[in-house]
C-alpha cells in the first residue's frame, strides 16, 4: 500500500509530531528519498510512505499564529502532495485534521480543497480532541457547513480513544478505527535496574512512615534521600498543561506534612519549555520565594539520556492538564513505561488510559485534590502495575500494527466494493480493566 503522509515531524517537538515520526520510521521511512527505508524487515507492515513534511511552524511559540508566509508554504506542500500522486502513483492520503483553532481550520480547508480531488482515499488521524464540540460552539454556521463540505464522506478516520470518536463522527466518515498511541520501550532495563530502585524507595518510605530508622544498606538501595518524594512534571510549561496547579498541590502537601510532623518532604522537578514569557515570569517569581526555592527544581527542556535519568529518579509523575486539545498524552505513556505512579486529571481521553477505579485522577483546577493524592501516594501504588499497563496497551509494535491494519482495511473495502456494507468500526487496542 502506498500512503501519502501529509504531516510534519519535529521540530517543533510535541506529541503529534513525535508520533508521526515514529510512524514513518516504523513503516520504513520516506520512499521519496533514496535510501529512505529504515533497517526493518522488507514490507514488514506492507505500507510505503511518501512524506510531505508540512512544517509551517519551526518553533513551539509559532504554532497557531497566522502569517502570509505560512500560506505560501502550505500551498507549496499541497503541490508536493499532488506531484507525489502523479510521480509515484500514490492514491491514498493520510492527514491530521485541526484542533479547535481557526487558523488551523482554514489550513484544513486549503489542503482538502487542493489535494482531495487527486486522491482516491483520504485517511484522517485525530490526534487532538475537542474539534467536534468546538465546531458547534465557536464557529459560525457558514464555516461549519464549509468544513462539513470539505470533509464529508472521508474513507477512514482513526481516533486514539472512545472519547475521541465524537470528533470523527461529527464529519460522518465511512469508517472509524480506534488505535492508541504507542512508543518504543524507553527503559528495556526496567526489570533489572529500575524496578529494584522503585521497590527499595517504596519500602524505605513505608518504614519511615512507621517511625523506624533505615539501615545503611536500606539507605544505599533506596538511592538519593528516600525521605524526599520526587514529583516529576514533564510537558510544555503552561497553565493549561497543569504546571501551576502541580506547583500549588506540592506546596499544599508540604505544608500538610509539616503540620503532621511527618518525616517526608516533596520536591517538584519541572522539565519543559515556556511558550509564553508571561508564564515564565510567573514561574520565576514562585521559584524565587523561600517556599518555592526549597520545593521546586527547574531542569529546562530535556531529551535523550537527561530525560531518561529524570524519569528514572522520579517517584511520581504529575500532569494535571486541562489543555483544550489534549487527547492521549505521550508523556503519560512514557511515565507508565518507567513504572511511575501517575497523578492526572479527568480530562478528555485521559481516564481511558487508566483503570476505571484509579484513585489518582483529579478534577481540573484542583490543587487541593492534587495535594491529597500526593500524600496518599507516599506509600501507595507499586511500579509493576504501571509498567504492565504500558506493555499491555501502548508499545510501538501495537501502535504500528494497529495503524497498518486500519490502513489495509481500505484495501479490503475496495475488494468488497460490490456489496453496500461498510467496513465495520472496531477497536484495535485492549483497554486496562
TORMI-722967 format. One record per residue: x, y, z of N, C-alpha, C in turn. Coordinates in steps of 0.2 Angstrom, whole numbers. Example, Ala and Ser with C-alpha at 12.3 -4.5 7.8 and 13.67 -1.06 7.14 Angstrom:
% residues 2
SITE,n.x,n.y,n.z,ca.x,ca.y,ca.z,c.x,c.y,c.z
SITE,66,-28,39,62,-22,39,66,-16,39;
SITE,64,-11,35,68,-5,36,64,0,39;
END
This chain:
% residues 433
SITE,n.x,n.y,n.z,ca.x,ca.y,ca.z,c.x,c.y,c.z
SITE,4,-6,0,0,0,0,4,6,0;
SITE,3,11,-5,6,17,-5,2,23,-1;
SITE,6,26,3,2,31,8,6,38,7;
SITE,2,43,5,5,50,6,4,53,13;
SITE,9,54,16,9,56,23,10,64,23;
SITE,4,67,24,4,75,24,4,77,31;
SITE,10,77,34,10,79,42,17,81,43;
SITE,18,85,48,25,87,50,28,83,55;
SITE,35,83,55,39,79,60,43,84,64;
SITE,46,83,70,49,88,74,55,91,70;
SITE,57,97,71,54,102,76,48,105,73;
SITE,44,108,77,44,108,85,42,101,87;
SITE,45,100,93,43,93,96,37,93,101;
SITE,32,89,99,27,88,103,24,82,102;
SITE,19,79,105,16,73,105,14,71,98;
SITE,11,75,94,8,74,87,14,73,83;
SITE,19,77,82,25,77,78,29,71,79;
SITE,30,69,86,33,63,88,30,57,85;
SITE,24,56,86,20,50,84,20,50,76;
SITE,20,55,72,21,55,65,28,52,63;
SITE,33,54,67,40,52,66,41,45,67;
SITE,37,42,73,38,35,74,34,31,69;
SITE,29,34,66,25,30,61,29,30,55;
SITE,32,35,53,37,35,47,42,30,47;
SITE,46,31,53,52,26,54,49,19,54;
SITE,44,18,58,41,11,58,39,8,52;
SITE,37,12,47,35,9,41,40,10,35;
SITE,46,11,38,52,11,33,55,17,30;
SITE,52,23,33,55,29,31,51,32,25;
SITE,54,38,22,51,41,17,53,38,10;
SITE,49,35,6,51,32,0,52,38,-6;
SITE,51,44,-4,53,49,-9,60,50,-9;
SITE,64,48,-4,71,49,-3,75,43,-5;
SITE,80,43,-9,84,37,-10,87,35,-3;
SITE,86,28,-2,89,26,4,85,27,10;
SITE,79,30,9,75,32,15,72,26,19;
SITE,72,20,17,70,15,20,74,13,27;
SITE,70,12,32,74,10,38,76,3,38;
SITE,80,1,43,83,-6,43,78,-11,46;
SITE,72,-11,43,67,-16,45,66,-21,40;
SITE,63,-27,42,62,-32,38,58,-29,32;
SITE,60,-31,26,56,-28,20,49,-29,20;
SITE,45,-24,19,37,-24,19,35,-28,25;
SITE,37,-26,31,35,-29,37,28,-27,38;
SITE,26,-21,37,19,-19,38,15,-18,31;
SITE,19,-19,25,15,-18,19,13,-11,18;
SITE,16,-6,21,14,1,20,21,5,17;
SITE,20,8,12,26,13,9,23,20,10;
SITE,27,24,14,25,31,15,29,35,10;
SITE,26,40,8,28,46,4,27,52,8;
SITE,32,55,11,31,60,16,31,67,13;
SITE,26,71,14,27,79,13,27,82,20;
SITE,33,84,22,34,87,29,31,94,29;
SITE,24,94,31,20,100,31,22,105,37;
SITE,28,107,37,30,111,43,30,118,42;
SITE,25,121,45,24,128,44,26,132,50;
SITE,27,129,55,30,132,61,36,129,64;
SITE,41,133,65,48,130,67,49,130,74;
SITE,45,134,78,46,135,85,39,133,88;
SITE,39,131,94,33,130,98,29,136,98;
SITE,32,142,100,29,148,101,25,150,94;
SITE,27,147,88,24,150,82,18,146,80;
SITE,17,140,83,11,136,82,4,140,83;
SITE,0,140,78,-7,143,78,-7,150,76;
SITE,-1,154,75,-1,161,73,-1,161,65;
SITE,-5,166,63,-6,167,55,-1,171,53;
SITE,3,169,47,7,174,43,6,172,36;
SITE,7,177,32,6,176,25,11,171,22;
SITE,17,171,25,22,166,23,20,159,24;
SITE,16,158,29,14,151,31,9,149,25;
SITE,5,153,23,0,151,17,4,149,11;
SITE,9,153,9,13,151,3,16,144,4;
SITE,19,143,10,22,136,12,17,131,11;
SITE,11,132,14,6,127,14,4,125,7;
SITE,3,130,3,1,129,-4,7,125,-8;
SITE,13,127,-6,19,123,-9,18,115,-7;
SITE,17,114,-1,16,107,2,11,104,-2;
SITE,5,107,-3,0,104,-7,2,102,-14;
SITE,6,106,-17,8,104,-24,13,98,-24;
SITE,17,98,-18,21,92,-17,17,86,-17;
SITE,12,86,-13,7,80,-12,4,78,-19;
SITE,2,83,-23,-1,82,-29,4,79,-34;
SITE,11,81,-34,16,79,-38,18,71,-36;
SITE,17,70,-29,18,63,-27,13,58,-30;
SITE,7,61,-30,2,57,-33,3,55,-40;
SITE,6,59,-45,7,58,-52,14,54,-52;
SITE,19,56,-48,25,54,-49,26,46,-47;
SITE,23,45,-41,24,39,-38,17,34,-38;
SITE,12,37,-41,6,33,-41,2,32,-34;
SITE,3,37,-30,0,37,-23,-7,39,-23;
SITE,-12,35,-21,-19,37,-22,-22,37,-15;
SITE,-19,36,-9,-21,37,-3,-18,42,1;
SITE,-21,47,4,-18,52,8,-20,52,15;
SITE,-15,52,19,-15,52,27,-14,60,29;
SITE,-19,62,33,-19,69,35,-21,69,43;
SITE,-18,74,46,-20,75,53,-24,82,54;
SITE,-31,81,55,-35,87,55,-34,92,61;
SITE,-36,98,60,-35,103,65,-38,102,72;
SITE,-34,105,77,-38,106,83,-43,112,83;
SITE,-45,114,89,-50,119,89,-47,126,88;
SITE,-44,127,82,-42,134,81,-43,136,74;
SITE,-45,142,73,-47,145,67,-42,144,61;
SITE,-36,147,63,-31,147,58,-29,139,56;
SITE,-29,135,61,-28,128,59,-34,125,54;
SITE,-40,127,56,-46,125,52,-46,127,45;
SITE,-44,134,44,-43,136,37,-37,133,34;
SITE,-32,131,37,-27,126,34,-30,120,31;
SITE,-34,117,35,-38,111,33,-42,112,27;
SITE,-45,118,27,-49,119,21,-45,119,14;
SITE,-39,123,15,-35,124,9,-32,117,7;
SITE,-30,113,12,-27,106,10,-32,102,7;
SITE,-38,101,9,-43,97,7,-46,100,0;
SITE,-46,106,-1,-49,109,-7,-44,108,-13;
SITE,-37,108,-11,-32,107,-17,-30,100,-18;
SITE,-30,96,-12,-27,89,-13,-33,84,-14;
SITE,-38,85,-11,-43,79,-11,-45,77,-18;
SITE,-46,81,-23,-48,78,-29,-43,74,-32;
SITE,-37,74,-30,-32,70,-33,-31,63,-30;
SITE,-34,62,-24,-33,56,-20,-39,52,-20;
SITE,-39,45,-21,-45,41,-21,-47,40,-14;
SITE,-43,40,-9,-45,38,-2,-41,43,2;
SITE,-45,45,7,-42,50,12,-43,47,19;
SITE,-37,47,23,-37,45,30,-36,51,34;
SITE,-40,52,39,-39,57,45,-37,53,51;
SITE,-32,56,54,-29,53,60,-30,59,66;
SITE,-35,58,70,-37,63,75,-32,63,81;
SITE,-27,67,81,-23,67,87,-25,72,93;
SITE,-28,77,91,-31,82,95,-38,80,97;
SITE,-41,82,102,-48,81,104,-51,88,105;
SITE,-58,87,104,-62,93,105,-65,97,99;
SITE,-63,94,93,-64,98,87,-72,98,86;
SITE,-75,92,87,-82,92,86,-86,97,90;
SITE,-85,97,96,-88,102,101,-87,109,99;
SITE,-80,111,97,-78,117,95,-82,120,89;
SITE,-83,115,84,-86,117,78,-94,119,80;
SITE,-97,116,85,-103,118,86,-104,124,91;
SITE,-99,126,94,-100,131,99,-96,138,97;
SITE,-91,137,93,-86,143,92,-86,145,85;
SITE,-89,142,80,-89,145,73,-96,146,71;
SITE,-96,150,66,-102,152,63,-105,146,58;
SITE,-111,147,57,-115,142,53,-111,140,46;
SITE,-110,146,43,-107,145,36,-100,142,36;
SITE,-96,143,42,-89,140,42,-90,133,44;
SITE,-95,131,48,-97,124,50,-99,120,43;
SITE,-103,123,39,-106,120,33,-100,119,28;
SITE,-95,124,28,-90,123,23,-85,118,26;
SITE,-84,117,32,-80,112,35,-83,105,33;
SITE,-89,104,34,-93,98,33,-92,96,25;
SITE,-93,101,21,-92,100,14,-85,98,12;
SITE,-80,100,15,-73,98,13,-72,91,16;
SITE,-75,89,21,-73,83,25,-78,78,24;
SITE,-84,79,21,-89,74,21,-87,67,18;
SITE,-89,62,20,-88,55,17,-81,53,16;
SITE,-77,55,21,-70,53,22,-70,45,22;
SITE,-65,42,19,-65,35,19,-63,32,26;
SITE,-59,35,30,-57,32,36,-55,37,41;
SITE,-57,37,47,-55,41,52,-52,37,58;
SITE,-46,38,60,-43,35,65,-43,39,71;
SITE,-45,37,77,-45,40,83,-41,37,89;
SITE,-39,40,94,-35,37,99,-39,34,105;
SITE,-45,36,105,-49,33,111,-57,34,109;
SITE,-61,31,113,-68,31,113,-70,38,113;
SITE,-67,42,118,-69,49,119,-68,53,112;
SITE,-63,51,109,-61,55,103,-66,53,97;
SITE,-70,48,97,-74,46,92,-79,52,90;
SITE,-81,56,95,-86,61,94,-83,66,88;
SITE,-77,67,89,-74,72,84,-75,69,77;
SITE,-73,63,76,-73,60,69,-80,59,67;
SITE,-85,57,71,-92,56,69,-95,62,67;
SITE,-93,68,70,-96,74,68,-96,75,60;
SITE,-91,73,57,-90,74,50,-92,68,46;
SITE,-95,63,49,-98,57,45,-94,53,41;
SITE,-88,50,43,-84,46,39,-87,40,38;
SITE,-84,36,33,-87,30,31,-85,24,36;
SITE,-79,25,39,-77,20,44,-73,24,50;
SITE,-73,21,56,-69,24,61,-65,18,64;
SITE,-59,19,66,-55,14,69,-51,17,76;
SITE,-51,14,81,-48,16,87,-41,13,87;
SITE,-36,17,87,-29,15,88,-25,19,93;
SITE,-23,16,99,-20,20,104,-13,22,102;
SITE,-10,27,104,-3,29,104,1,23,106;
SITE,7,23,104,12,18,107,19,20,105;
SITE,24,19,110,31,21,109,36,16,110;
SITE,42,17,107,47,12,109,48,11,116;
SITE,50,6,119,51,5,126,57,9,128;
SITE,56,14,132,62,19,134,66,16,139;
SITE,64,11,142,68,8,148,68,0,148;
SITE,71,-3,142,71,-10,142,74,-14,148;
SITE,78,-9,152,82,-12,158,78,-11,164;
SITE,71,-10,163,67,-9,169,67,-15,174;
SITE,67,-21,172,66,-26,177,73,-27,181;
SITE,79,-26,178,85,-27,181,87,-21,185;
SITE,86,-14,183,89,-8,186,83,-4,189;
SITE,78,-3,186,73,2,188,68,-1,194;
SITE,66,-7,192,61,-10,197,64,-11,204;
SITE,71,-13,205,73,-14,211,74,-7,215;
SITE,76,-2,211,76,5,215,69,7,217;
SITE,64,6,213,57,8,214,55,5,221;
SITE,56,-2,221,54,-6,227,58,-4,233;
SITE,64,-2,232,68,0,238,66,6,241;
SITE,64,11,237,62,18,239,55,17,242;
SITE,51,13,239,44,12,242,44,9,249;
SITE,49,4,250,49,0,256,52,5,261;
SITE,57,9,259,60,14,264,55,19,266;
SITE,50,22,262,45,26,264,40,23,269;
SITE,39,17,267,34,14,272,37,13,279;
SITE,44,12,279,47,11,285,48,17,289;
SITE,49,23,285,50,29,288,43,32,291;
SITE,38,30,287,31,32,289,29,29,296;
SITE,32,23,297,30,19,303,35,21,309;
SITE,39,26,308,43,29,313,50,25,314;
SITE,52,21,309,58,17,310,64,20,307;
SITE,69,17,308,76,20,306,78,15,300;
SITE,81,18,295,83,14,289,90,12,291;
SITE,92,6,289,99,4,290,103,7,284;
SITE,110,6,285,114,9,279,113,5,273;
SITE,112,-1,273,110,-5,266,104,-2,263;
SITE,99,-1,268,92,1,265,93,8,262;
SITE,97,13,265,98,19,263,102,19,256;
SITE,106,15,255,110,14,249,106,11,244;
SITE,102,6,245,97,3,240,92,8,237;
SITE,90,13,242,84,17,240,87,23,236;
SITE,93,24,235,96,30,232,96,36,235;
SITE,95,42,232,96,48,235,90,50,239;
SITE,91,51,245,86,54,250,79,51,249;
SITE,78,45,252,71,42,251,66,46,255;
SITE,68,50,260,63,55,263,60,60,259;
SITE,64,61,253,61,67,248,57,63,243;
SITE,51,65,242,47,62,237,47,66,231;
SITE,50,63,226,52,67,220,46,67,215;
SITE,42,72,214,36,73,210,39,76,203;
SITE,38,73,198,40,75,191,35,78,187;
SITE,36,84,184,32,87,179,36,87,172;
SITE,33,84,167,37,85,160,32,86,155;
SITE,32,92,152,27,95,147,29,102,146;
SITE,25,105,141,26,112,140,24,116,146;
SITE,27,121,148,26,124,155,21,129,154;
SITE,15,127,155,9,132,154,4,131,160;
SITE,-1,136,160,-6,135,165,-11,129,163;
SITE,-12,129,156,-17,124,153,-14,117,154;
SITE,-7,116,154,-4,109,154,-4,107,162;
SITE,-6,112,166,-6,110,173,0,111,178;
SITE,5,115,175,11,116,179,9,120,185;
SITE,5,125,185,4,129,191,0,126,196;
SITE,-5,122,194,-9,118,198,-4,113,202;
SITE,0,110,198,5,105,201,9,108,206;
SITE,12,114,205,16,118,210,12,119,216;
SITE,6,122,216,2,123,222,0,117,225;
SITE,-1,111,222,-3,105,225,3,103,229;
SITE,9,103,227,15,101,230,16,106,236;
SITE,15,112,236,16,117,241,11,115,247;
SITE,5,114,245,0,112,250,2,106,253;
SITE,4,101,249,6,94,253,12,95,258;
SITE,16,99,256,22,100,260,20,104,267;
SITE,15,109,266,13,112,272,9,107,277;
SITE,5,102,274,2,97,277,7,92,281;
SITE,12,91,277,17,86,280,21,90,286;
SITE,22,96,286,25,100,292,20,100,297;
SITE,14,101,296,9,101,302,8,95,305;
SITE,9,89,301,8,82,304,15,80,307;
SITE,20,84,306,26,81,309,29,75,305;
SITE,27,74,299,29,68,295,37,69,293;
SITE,40,63,292,47,63,290,48,64,283;
SITE,43,67,279,44,67,272,44,75,270;
SITE,46,76,264,45,82,261,45,81,253;
SITE,41,85,250,40,84,242,44,89,238;
SITE,47,87,233,50,91,228,48,90,221;
SITE,46,96,218,43,96,211,49,97,207;
SITE,50,92,202,55,93,197,52,95,191;
SITE,53,101,188,50,103,182,54,103,176;
SITE,52,100,170,56,99,164,51,101,158;
SITE,53,106,154,49,108,149,51,115,147;
SITE,49,118,141,50,125,139,44,129,140;
SITE,45,135,141,39,140,142,37,143,135;
SITE,32,142,132,30,145,126,28,153,127;
SITE,26,155,133,24,161,134,29,165,140;
SITE,31,170,138,36,174,143,32,176,149;
SITE,26,177,149,22,179,155,22,173,160;
SITE,21,167,157,21,162,162,28,160,165;
SITE,33,161,161,40,160,163,41,165,169;
SITE,39,171,168,40,176,174,36,174,180;
SITE,30,172,179,26,170,185,29,164,188;
SITE,32,159,184,36,153,187,42,156,191;
SITE,46,160,188,52,163,191,50,166,198;
SITE,45,170,198,43,173,204,41,168,210;
SITE,38,163,208,37,157,213,43,154,215;
SITE,48,153,210,54,150,212,59,154,216;
SITE,58,160,216,62,165,220,60,166,227;
SITE,54,163,229,51,163,235,54,158,240;
SITE,55,159,246,58,154,251,55,147,250;
SITE,48,147,250,45,141,250,46,137,243;
SITE,45,141,237,46,139,231,53,136,229;
SITE,58,140,232,65,138,231,67,131,234;
SITE,64,130,239,65,124,243,61,118,240;
SITE,56,119,237,51,114,234,52,112,227;
SITE,55,117,223,54,117,216,61,117,213;
SITE,62,112,208,68,112,204,67,112,197;
SITE,70,117,193,68,118,186,74,115,182;
SITE,73,110,177,78,107,173,78,110,166;
SITE,73,114,164,73,116,157,70,110,152;
SITE,71,111,146,69,106,141,74,100,141;
SITE,71,94,142,75,88,142,74,83,137;
SITE,79,80,134,78,75,129,84,69,130;
SITE,83,64,127,88,59,127,89,56,134;
SITE,96,55,135,98,52,142,96,57,148;
SITE,96,63,147,94,68,153,87,67,155;
SITE,82,66,150,75,64,151,75,58,155;
SITE,78,53,152,78,46,155,80,46,162;
SITE,85,50,163,88,50,170,83,53,175;
SITE,79,58,173,74,62,177,68,57,178;
SITE,66,53,173,61,48,174,63,43,179;
SITE,69,41,178,71,35,182,72,37,190;
SITE,74,43,191,74,46,198,68,48,201;
SITE,63,49,197,56,52,200,53,46,204;
SITE,48,49,208,44,44,212,37,44,210;
SITE,35,50,206,28,50,204,28,55,198;
SITE,24,54,193,23,58,188,16,62,189;
SITE,17,69,189,11,73,190,10,78,184;
SITE,4,77,181,2,80,175,-6,82,175;
SITE,-7,87,179,-14,89,180,-17,94,174;
SITE,-17,91,168,-18,95,162,-26,97,161;
SITE,-27,103,158,-33,104,156,-33,108,149;
SITE,-27,106,145,-26,109,139,-32,107,134;
SITE,-34,113,131,-40,112,127,-40,107,121;
SITE,-34,105,119,-34,100,113,-31,93,116;
SITE,-30,93,122,-27,87,125,-31,80,123;
SITE,-27,75,121,-31,69,120,-28,63,123;
SITE,-22,61,121,-19,55,124,-12,56,125;
SITE,-10,60,130,-3,62,131,2,57,131;
SITE,8,58,126,13,53,126,17,53,133;
SITE,17,59,136,21,59,142,19,54,147;
SITE,12,53,148,9,48,152,11,41,150;
SITE,12,40,144,14,33,142,21,32,144;
SITE,25,37,143,32,37,145,33,35,152;
SITE,29,39,156,29,38,163,27,31,165;
SITE,22,28,162,20,21,163,26,16,162;
SITE,29,18,156,35,13,154,40,13,160;
SITE,41,18,163,46,19,169,43,16,175;
SITE,37,14,175,34,11,182,32,17,186;
SITE,31,23,184,29,28,188,22,29,190;
SITE,20,30,196,13,31,198,11,38,194;
SITE,5,38,192,3,44,188,-2,48,192;
SITE,-2,54,192,-7,59,195,-9,63,189;
SITE,-15,63,187,-18,67,181,-25,68,182;
SITE,-28,71,177,-35,74,178,-40,70,174;
SITE,-46,71,176,-52,68,172,-53,73,167;
SITE,-49,72,161,-50,77,156,-49,73,149;
SITE,-54,74,145,-55,71,138,-53,64,138;
SITE,-48,61,134,-47,54,134,-43,51,139;
SITE,-40,55,144,-35,53,149,-38,47,153;
SITE,-44,48,156,-46,42,160,-46,35,157;
SITE,-47,35,150,-46,29,147,-40,25,147;
SITE,-34,29,148,-28,26,149,-27,22,155;
SITE,-32,23,160,-31,20,167,-37,16,169;
SITE,-37,12,174,-42,8,176,-48,13,178;
SITE,-54,10,178,-60,15,180,-60,17,187;
SITE,-57,13,191,-57,14,198,-50,18,201;
SITE,-46,20,196,-40,23,198,-41,29,202;
SITE,-37,29,208,-38,34,213,-35,41,212;
SITE,-30,41,208,-26,47,207,-28,51,201;
SITE,-34,51,199,-37,56,194,-41,61,198;
SITE,-39,67,196,-42,73,200,-46,77,195;
SITE,-50,82,198,-53,87,194,-48,92,192;
SITE,-50,95,186,-45,101,184,-46,107,189;
SITE,-41,111,189,-41,117,193,-42,115,201;
SITE,-38,109,203,-39,107,209,-33,105,213;
SITE,-29,111,215,-23,109,219,-24,106,225;
SITE,-30,107,229,-31,103,235,-32,96,234;
SITE,-35,94,229,-36,87,227,-29,84,225;
SITE,-25,88,221,-18,86,220,-14,84,226;
SITE,-14,89,231,-11,88,237,-13,82,241;
SITE,-19,81,241,-22,75,245,-20,68,241;
SITE,-20,68,234,-17,62,231,-10,61,232;
SITE,-6,66,232,1,66,233,3,63,240;
SITE,-1,65,245,0,62,251,-2,55,252;
SITE,-7,53,248,-9,46,248,-4,42,244;
SITE,0,44,239,4,41,235,11,40,239;
SITE,12,43,244,19,42,248,20,35,249;
SITE,15,31,251,15,24,252,10,20,248;
SITE,9,22,242,4,20,238,6,15,232;
SITE,4,16,226,5,11,221,12,8,220;
SITE,11,2,217,18,-2,216,19,-1,208;
SITE,26,-1,207,28,1,200,26,-4,195;
SITE,26,-11,197,24,-16,192,18,-15,188;
SITE,13,-12,192,6,-11,189,6,-6,183;
SITE,10,-1,184,11,4,178,15,2,173;
SITE,20,-2,174,24,-5,169,20,-10,165;
SITE,16,-14,168,11,-18,164,6,-15,160;
SITE,4,-9,162,-1,-5,158,2,-3,152;
SITE,9,-1,152,12,1,146,13,-5,141;
SITE,16,-11,144,17,-17,140,11,-20,137;
SITE,5,-19,140,-1,-22,138,-5,-18,133;
SITE,-3,-11,132,-8,-7,129,-4,-2,124;
SITE,2,0,126,5,6,122,12,5,120;
SITE,14,-1,117,20,-1,114,20,1,107;
SITE,26,2,104,27,4,97,24,-1,92;
SITE,25,-7,94,23,-13,90,15,-13,89;
SITE,12,-12,95,4,-12,95,2,-6,91;
SITE,5,0,91,3,6,88,4,5,80;
SITE,10,2,78,11,1,71,7,-4,68;
SITE,6,-9,71,1,-15,69,-6,-12,68;
SITE,-8,-8,73,-15,-5,73,-16,-1,67;
SITE,-11,4,66,-11,8,60,-11,4,54;
SITE,-7,-1,53,-7,-5,47,-13,-8,46;
SITE,-16,-11,51,-22,-15,50,-28,-10,48;
SITE,-28,-4,51,-33,1,49,-32,3,41;
SITE,-26,5,40,-24,7,33,-26,1,28;
SITE,-25,-5,29,-26,-10,25,-34,-12,24;
SITE,-37,-9,29,-45,-10,29,-48,-7,23;
SITE,-44,-2,20,-47,2,14,-46,-3,8;
SITE,-40,-7,8,-40,-11,3,-45,-17,3;
SITE,-46,-19,9,-52,-24,9,-58,-21,7;
SITE,-59,-15,9,-66,-12,7,-66,-11,-1;
SITE,-61,-10,-4,-61,-10,-11,-63,-17,-14;
SITE,-60,-22,-11,-61,-29,-13,-68,-31,-13;
SITE,-71,-28,-7,-78,-29,-6,-83,-24,-9;
SITE,-81,-20,-13,-85,-14,-15,-91,-16,-19;
SITE,-92,-22,-21,-98,-24,-24,-104,-25,-19;
SITE,-102,-25,-13,-108,-25,-8,-108,-18,-5;
SITE,-114,-17,-2,-116,-10,0,-113,-9,8;
SITE,-111,-15,11,-109,-14,18,-103,-10,19;
SITE,-102,-6,24,-96,-3,25,-91,-7,30;
SITE,-85,-5,29,-80,-9,34,-82,-7,41;
SITE,-83,-12,45,-85,-10,52,-80,-6,56;
SITE,-83,-2,61,-78,1,65,-76,-3,71;
SITE,-70,-5,72,-68,-9,78,-62,-6,82;
SITE,-61,-8,88,-56,-6,92,-50,-10,91;
SITE,-44,-7,90,-38,-11,89,-33,-11,95;
SITE,-36,-9,101,-32,-10,107,-36,-13,113;
SITE,-32,-15,117,-35,-18,123,-35,-13,129;
SITE,-40,-12,132,-40,-7,137,-39,-10,144;
SITE,-35,-7,149,-35,-9,155,-41,-10,159;
SITE,-42,-15,163,-48,-16,167,-48,-13,174;
END
